[in-house]
């Protein structure tokens, strides 16, 4: 289970005196605990843990963008290292080709023909792709496919 892996990696990072990894995992564990408390649970299941990790990944990506545009490259580098640690706990991302294949299947299943059908198509895809691909990438690929017919 992902929760135990994170906890064990946190303990190992503490023993190895890896301050970067231990601080990233400490924040992650705290966020997971807060989510579990909010949901009135003892532990989060793996899909909920992945959602927490994705939220932190998104925060790091936003920070990197802000620091880079602000000229604070050393801070952006630190955020990038934290981002890599967090990405190590996410499931393997789906390839762009696989996403495109799923989009074609969803178009065939829903009969989508234009941008007016994007919502229906995204709803169909969300169940199949959930947690395995970046939502923005999927949205961009769907938009691209609906505006340029195959």
N, C-alpha and C positions, 0 to 999 in steps of 0.2 A: 504494500500500500504506500502511496506517495507520501502521506503524512509521516510514516515511520522513517522513510528514506531521508526526508528533509531533516527530521530530528537527529538521526544518526550522523548525517553529513555535518550538521551543526556541531555535534559533540566532537567529531573528528577535526573540524576546523578550529575549534577551541583548543584541543590538545596540540594541534600543529602550530598554534599561535598565528593562524592565517586571519588577520584582523579584517580584511576586506570581505572574505567569504563568510566569516562568522557574523559580521554586522549585517550583511545582506540577508542571511538566513534568519538572524534574530528578528529583523523587521518583518520578514515573511511569516515567521511563526506567530508573531504578535498579531499580524493582520488576519491570519487564519483563525487564531483564538477569538479575535473580535467578531469575525464572521460567524463562527460557531455559536458564540454567545448571543449574537443578534438573532440567530435562527433557533435558539434554545436547544442546542445539540451539544453532545460531548465532543464529537469529532465531525469534521467535514468528510464527505466521500470524495473520491478522486476527481470527479467532474467539478465539484465545488472548489477543490484545491486548485485545479487548473484555471478556473475562472479568477481566483485570487491572484495567481501567478501572472495571468494575462493582464490583469489590471495594473500590477506593478511594472510589467514590461512596458505597457503603454505609458505609464508615468515616466519611466526612464527614457523612452524614445522622445517624449515631449521635452524633457529636461535637456537631452542631448541637442535637440534642435534649438532650444532657447539659448543654451550656453554657446553653441557654435555661432549663432547669429550675433550674440553679444561679445564675441571675441574671447571667451573664457575657455580656451582649448583644454587646459589641464583639468578643469571641472568636467568637461565633456568626455575626456578620456576615462576619468574615474567612473562616470555614469555608464560608459560603454562597457567597462570591465564588469560592473554590476549587472548590466543587461545580459552579458554572456553567461554569467553564473545562473541567472534566472532562467534563461532559455534552455539550459541543460536539464531542467525539470519538466519542460513541456513535451508533449508527444510530438513525434515527427510530423513536420508540416507536409501537407499534400502538394504535389507538384502542380505547376500551372497547367500542364497537359491533362492531368487527371481532373482538375477543376473544370477545364473546358469540356471534357467528355461528360462530366456530370451536368453541366449547363445544357449541353445538347440533349441529354436524356430528359431533363426537366422540361425543356421546350417541347419535346415530343409528347411528354405526359400531360402538360397543361395546355398545349396548343397556343402558347404565347407567340405573338406576332410583332409586337412593337413596344415602345416605351411604356404605354399604358398598362402593360402586363408585368412590369418589373416587380411590383410588390408581390404579386402572386408567385412569380418565379423565385424571388428571394425567399419567400416563406417555404416553398418546396425544397430549396437547396439547403436552408438552414439546418433542417433535421439530418440531412445526409453529411454535411460538412462540419457541423458543430465541433469547435475546438481543434480542428485539424488544419484550418487555413485562416488567414487574416481576412476579416469581414470586408475591409476596404478593398483588398485585392479582388475578392469575389464580386463585390458590387461593381468595380471598374470593369471586370471581364464581362459581366452580365450586360452592363450598359453598352460596352463596345459591341457585343454580339447582337444586341437588339437594334442598334443603329446601323450596323452593316450586315445585311442578310448573307447567309452562307452560300 
